[in-house]
Structure formats: C-alpha cells, structure tokens
C-alpha cells in the first residue's frame, strides 16, 4: 500500500466510518489527544451488535480493542485492530476473538450522504463547505411540556439500560442505546442507524439520586461552525419516559430556553435483534439529485 501523501491528524480519523458494500461494519471514533474511545456495530439498529472501542492514536494511525459484551456487562470477546487512512479510505486490520473467527481486513468510507438535513447550518469533517439549513417552518408554538409523573428517585443502572426511542417514524427515528460494560454504562445514539454521520458514542455516564448525566461525543459534524464537541445531557426518568435537557458548552443559552426532549423506553436490548435495513449498501436517500 502506498504511503499517504500528507501528514495525518486526528481529524482524518475521528467520527464515523462504514463499509461500502457486503456485510456492514461501522466504527465511530472519539479522539482526545492520544486517547481513543467509541463504538462499533454491524446492523446498528440492532442493539445486540453494539460493542465498544478503546485505544490510542499516534503517527501510525489507530490501535484499538473492540469489546463485545454480554447482557450482564461481562466481556463476551474482544477484537484487536489497527487502522490507517489511505487516500480517503480507512483500512482496518485485526483479529477477531469471536468463536470460529480470525484475522480480518476491512475498507471503510465516510458516508457520501453526510449528515441528515436539519433546521440549522452545520459543518462536517472531513473539512468542506457548510451544509445548508432547511427552511424554517412557521406555525403554532409547541404545546407546553407536561411531566408524566414524579421522577424516579434512587435511579440505578437497571432503570436506564436498554433502548430509548425519540420522536419520529420509520427508520429516521433516533435510538439511544445504553449498555452495561463491566461496571460502567456506555452507549450510542443513531438515527438513521445506517449512516455513521447520524450516530455518536455516549459516554461519561453518572447517576446521582434522581438524575442521569452523560455526554454525546460529536466527532465529525455539528451545528454552527464546530464539528467536534461533547454535548452534555441531564435526564430524569418518570414512568416510561426519559426527559432530558442539553446544552452546548461553547454556546450557552439564555436562562429558561434550555432545549428539552423526551425518549420512550427502555426497550430490552434483545428485543431489537434482527433490526436490519432491507438492503446494503443503503440508498443515498438525501443526496442531491
């Protein structure tokens, strides 16, 4: 393989990559200095395929371990791999610890669709022109939020482990997947779950009394002019609803205007087994025609 023509940095690697054809494999890398963490999945709307990445970044690219976990958080097996970007393709070479598996080599790309269009102008990595915003719709203001019941006190991991769904119908709805990994919680948000630009790792989970906090690790696109940042989430659970608020540290919002949203669940991880999109590679549903 020819040597890359230019020096590489973390922006050449961070964010989501997927295989172009054949069996789907998706990696999402969050990079801070030399530390790498993130997620791996095959059919990413099937939460049983979600596994977790830990490794390092250096002059030779990425070196990492993918930990596949059982329902109780214990390790099922691990994959060991390295990755190097060559002319826009991420080449992952490694060895799978799954029974009956062995060495593998995978070529992955950045999804040509880019992020799903939304109400705000966004930028994305690799660096390029900003993506345009959708026209704003003018209508009646949304109805006020009505809390479903008292927030659950003394939250525990079992109260939040599983799959939480946001608003939306069909494939574009968001999945918030929370799994136990050892003694910690880790996860992923995706929607649609076949495009690495519309997914991010969830990490830094903490539970204090009735409050759940974690970070969404945005790595290759974001609103405004910052494609890489952590979005803090603060949530409470009432009945089958996880109500959360969020902010963006670089852009604090005025008091009383912190955006909020609701997730419904949790659906057991095993209940999502078999959530496979009907074709691979998926159609470029929002590429310009």
C-alpha positions in Angstrom: 0.0 0.0 0.0 1.4 3.4 -1.0 2.3 5.8 1.8 -0.1 8.7 2.5 0.9 11.9 0.7 0.5 14.2 3.7 0.8 14.1 7.5 -2.3 13.0 9.2 -4.0 14.3 12.3 -7.0 13.2 14.5 -9.5 14.9 12.2 -8.5 12.4 9.5 -9.8 9.6 11.7 -12.4 10.9 14.1 -16.1 10.2 13.6 -18.0 7.5 11.8 -16.8 5.1 9.0 -18.7 2.3 7.3 -18.0 -0.5 4.8 -19.2 0.4 1.3 -20.7 -3.0 0.4 -21.1 -6.5 1.6 -21.6 -7.2 5.3 -22.0 -3.9 7.2 -19.3 -2.8 9.7 -19.4 0.6 11.3 -16.8 2.3 13.6 -17.3 5.6 15.4 -14.1 7.1 16.9 -13.9 9.8 19.5 -10.3 11.1 19.8 -8.9 13.3 22.6 -5.1 13.7 22.4 -3.8 10.2 22.2 -6.9 8.6 23.7 -9.5 6.9 21.5 -12.9 5.6 22.5 -16.0 4.9 20.6 -18.4 2.3 19.3 -18.6 -0.5 16.7 -21.7 -2.2 15.3 -22.9 -4.1 12.3 -26.7 -3.7 11.9 -26.6 -0.6 14.2 -30.4 -0.5 14.9 -29.9 -4.0 16.4 -28.6 -3.1 19.8 -27.2 -6.6 20.3 -24.5 -5.8 17.8 -23.2 -2.7 19.7 -19.7 -3.0 21.0 -17.1 -0.5 22.4 -13.8 0.8 21.2 -10.8 1.8 23.4 -7.3 2.6 22.1 -4.7 5.1 21.1 -3.9 7.5 18.3 -0.4 8.1 17.0 1.7 8.8 13.9 0.9 5.4 12.5 -2.9 5.8 13.0 -5.2 4.0 15.4 -4.5 0.9 17.6 -7.6 -0.3 19.5 -9.6 -3.0 21.1 -13.3 -3.7 20.5 -15.1 -5.2 23.5 -18.2 -7.2 22.8 -20.3 -7.5 25.9 -23.0 -9.9 27.3 -26.3 -8.7 28.7 -24.9 -8.5 32.2 -21.9 -6.3 31.1 -19.3 -9.0 31.2 -17.0 -9.4 28.2 -18.0 -11.9 25.6 -14.9 -11.5 23.5 -12.6 -8.8 22.1 -11.3 -7.8 18.7 -7.8 -6.3 18.4 -7.1 -4.0 15.4 -5.2 -1.2 13.8 -6.4 1.4 11.3 -4.8 3.7 8.8 -6.3 6.2 6.4 -5.1 5.8 2.9 -6.5 8.2 0.2 -9.8 8.7 1.9 -10.3 5.0 2.9 -9.9 3.7 6.4 -8.2 0.3 6.3 -8.8 -1.7 9.5 -6.7 -4.8 10.0 -7.2 -7.1 13.0 -8.0 -10.3 14.7 -11.5 -11.2 16.0 -11.9 -13.0 19.3 -15.3 -14.4 18.3 -15.6 -18.2 18.2 -14.5 -19.5 14.8 -13.3 -16.1 13.6 -9.7 -15.0 12.9 -7.9 -12.3 11.0 -9.8 -9.7 9.0 -9.1 -6.6 6.9 -11.9 -4.1 6.2 -12.0 -1.0 4.0 -14.4 1.7 5.2 -15.6 5.1 3.9 -17.2 8.3 5.1 -20.9 8.1 4.2 -21.4 10.2 1.0 -24.8 11.4 2.2 -23.3 13.4 5.0 -25.4 14.5 8.0 -29.2 14.4 7.6 -30.6 17.9 6.7 -32.0 19.8 9.6 -33.1 23.3 10.7 -29.5 24.7 11.3 -26.5 25.2 9.2 -23.8 22.6 10.1 -20.2 21.8 9.2 -18.8 18.4 8.9 -15.5 16.5 8.8 -13.6 15.9 6.5 -13.4 19.7 6.2 -15.6 21.1 3.4 -18.3 23.6 2.7 -21.1 24.1 5.3 -24.3 22.1 4.7 -27.4 24.4 4.1 -30.2 24.5 6.6 -33.7 23.5 5.8 -36.3 26.4 5.5 -37.8 27.2 8.9 -41.5 26.2 9.2 -43.9 28.9 10.5 -46.7 27.5 12.7 -48.2 27.4 16.1 -45.8 27.1 19.0 -45.4 23.6 20.5 -47.6 22.6 23.4 -46.1 23.0 26.9 -44.4 20.0 28.4 -46.5 18.0 30.9 -44.5 15.8 33.2 -45.8 12.2 33.2 -45.4 11.7 36.9 -42.9 12.0 39.7 -39.3 11.5 38.7 -38.0 8.1 39.9 -35.7 8.5 42.9 -32.7 6.4 43.6 -32.1 5.7 39.9 -30.0 2.6 39.2 -28.3 1.2 36.1 -31.2 -1.2 35.5 -33.6 1.7 35.2 -31.8 3.1 32.1 -30.2 0.1 30.4 -31.9 -0.7 27.1 -33.0 1.2 24.0 -34.8 4.5 24.2 -36.6 5.9 21.2 -37.2 9.6 20.3 -39.9 11.1 18.1 -40.0 10.1 14.5 -41.5 7.3 12.4 -39.8 4.6 10.4 -36.0 4.4 10.1 -35.2 8.1 10.8 -36.2 7.9 14.4 -33.4 8.2 16.9 -32.2 5.2 19.0 -30.4 5.9 22.3 -28.8 2.6 23.2 -27.4 2.2 26.7 -25.5 -1.0 27.7 -23.6 -2.2 30.7 -19.8 -2.6 30.1 -18.1 -4.1 33.1 -19.4 -1.9 35.9 -19.9 1.2 33.7 -22.5 2.3 31.3 -21.7 3.2 27.7 -23.8 3.6 24.6 -24.6 5.1 21.2 -27.2 7.4 19.6 -28.1 6.8 16.0 -30.9 7.7 13.6 -31.0 6.6 10.8 -28.7 3.9 12.1 -27.2 3.0 8.7 -25.3 6.3 8.3 -22.2 7.0 10.6 -22.8 10.7 10.2 -26.1 10.3 12.2 -24.6 8.4 15.1 -22.4 9.2 18.1 -20.9 7.4 21.1 -22.5 8.0 24.5 -20.1 8.0 27.5 -19.2 9.5 30.9 -22.4 8.2 32.5 -23.1 9.2 36.1 -26.2 8.6 38.3 -26.9 10.7 41.3 -30.2 10.2 43.1 -32.8 11.0 40.5 -30.5 12.4 37.9 -28.7 10.7 35.0 -25.9 12.6 33.2 -23.8 11.6 30.2 -22.1 13.1 27.1 -22.8 12.7 23.4 -19.4 12.7 21.7 -19.9 14.6 18.5 -16.8 13.9 16.3 -17.4 14.8 12.7 -20.3 17.2 12.3 -22.2 19.7 14.5 -24.4 22.8 14.3 -22.7 26.1 13.7 -19.0 26.0 12.9 -17.8 23.4 15.4 -17.9 19.8 14.1 -16.2 18.3 17.2 -17.6 18.7 20.8 -19.2 16.9 23.7 -22.9 17.7 24.3 -23.8 17.2 28.0 -27.1 15.5 28.7 -29.0 15.7 32.0 -32.0 13.4 32.3 -34.7 12.2 34.7 -36.9 9.1 34.4 -40.7 9.1 35.0 -42.8 6.1 34.1 -41.5 5.0 30.7 -40.1 8.4 29.7 -36.6 9.7 29.9 -36.8 13.5 29.9 -33.6 15.3 29.2 -32.2 18.8 28.7 -29.0 19.6 26.9 -26.6 22.5 26.2 -23.6 23.2 24.2 -20.7 24.4 26.3 -19.2 26.7 23.7 -22.6 28.4 23.1 -24.5 28.8 26.4 -28.2 29.5 26.0 -30.3 32.1 27.8 -32.0 31.2 31.1 -35.3 29.4 30.6 -34.5 28.4 27.0 -32.6 25.2 27.5 -34.0 22.7 25.0 -35.6 19.6 26.2 -36.8 16.3 24.6 -38.3 13.0 25.6 -37.3 9.4 25.0 -39.6 6.5 25.4 -38.4 3.1 26.8 -36.4 1.3 27.8 -36.8 -1.5 25.2 -34.8 -4.6 26.1 -31.6 -4.8 24.1 -32.6 -8.3 22.9 -35.9 -7.0 21.6 -34.0 -5.1 18.8 -32.3 -8.2 17.5 -33.0 -8.5 13.8 -33.4 -4.8 13.1 -31.7 -4.9 9.7 -32.3 -2.4 6.9 -33.6 -4.1 3.8 -30.6 -3.6 1.6 -26.8 -3.0 1.8 -25.4 -0.6 0.9 -28.4 1.6 1.8 -29.8 4.1 -0.7 -28.5 7.6 -0.7 -31.8 8.9 0.4 -30.8 12.6 0.8 -28.0 13.0 -1.7 -28.8 16.0 -4.1 -30.5 14.7 -7.2 
